[in-house]
């Protein structure tokens, strides 16, 4: 495995771990809808404290999903789509691999189904 593949794998792992939490997914949705927001603004519609929001944003930031930039005394967070793009490409490759496997199974099943009537016909001729 190359360093590039290893790094991409680690990025996907971080993204999936970060997105495993429903609160972090909700924060990401809120940021995607608003463009950017502070932790205080993001905490308003949620049943958790601002401090909890900041901790969740830290996990999202570490996974490369959001980025905080200081504007005066505030830190404004925004979505960083690159990490999602890497994860989406990994998921698409995984889905394509499964599609190929399922197509092979279907092809084998159809071939076996076409051979089945001939075997039954030849079996009935032998018994009669």
N, C-alpha and C positions, 0 to 999 in steps of 0.2 A: 504494500500500500504506500502510495506516495505521500509526501508531506501535505500536498494540496488536498488529497482525498481525506487524509486524517483530520486536517483542519476543518474541512467541510462537514465531516462526520461529527466533530465536536460541536460545531455551530448548530447542526440539526439537533443534537442531543440537548443543548442548552435551550433552544427554542421550544422543543417539545416539553421539557421539564418546566419551563416558565409558563407555557400555555396549559399545563395540566391543572392549574388552579383557576376556578371559575371567576374569582375576583380579578385576577390578572387579565383574563380574557375580556372581562367587562371594561376594565381600564383601557385596554387596547382599543376596544370598540368606541369608547367615549372619545379617546384621542383621535381616532380616525375620523369621527364625525365632526369634531371641533377644530381639527387642524393642530392646535396646541392649547395647553392649559396648565395651570398650576396644580399642585397637590391639593391645595385648599378647594379649588373649583371642582376638581375631580372627586373629592370626598363628599361634597354636598349631596349628590343623589344616592350615595352608598351608605349602608348601615355599619360602616367602620370609621375609625378615627382618621384624622389627617396623618398621624404618625404611622398608622398601618398602611395607608396609601403610599407614603414615602418608602416604606420597606418593600412593598410590592413593586413600586416603580424602580427600586434598586435592582430587584431580580430581573425585571424586564430590560433594564439598561445593561446589566451584565450579559444578558442573552443577545444584546444588539438589537432589540426590538423597539426601544425608545431611546431618546437622547434628551438630556436636560441641558438647557443653556440659561445662564444667569443674565437677567435683565434687571438691573438695579438690585433691589433686595429679594426679588422673586426668582424662582427657578421655573422656567416654562418647559414643559415636556412636549415632545412631538414624536410621531411614529417614524421609525427608520425601516423602510420596506426591504432593504437588502437581505436581512436575515430571513425574512419570510420568503423571499424569492428563492434562496438556497434551499429552504425546507420544502417549498412547493415543487422545485425541480426534483428533489430526492423522492418526494411522494409520487410524482408523475412517473419517474423511472420505475419505482416499485410497482405502481399500478400497471404499467406497460408489461413488466415481467410477468405479473399474474395474468394479464390478458393473454399473453403468449402461451402460458401454461394451460389456461382454460381452453384456448383454441386447439391446442394439441390433444387435450382430453376429449374434446368434442369430435375432433377428426377421428381419433381412435375408436370412440363409441359408435360413430356413424359407420365406420368401416366394419366394425364387429357386427353391427346391426344388419348390414348388407350381406355379410357372410352367413348369418344365422339362418335365413330361410333355406339356403342351399344345403346346409347341414341337416336341417329338419327333413327336407325332401329326401335326401339320400338315406337318412335313417329310416324313414317310413317305407322306402322301397326295399330295404334289406329285410324288414320284418314281415313283409307281405308276400 
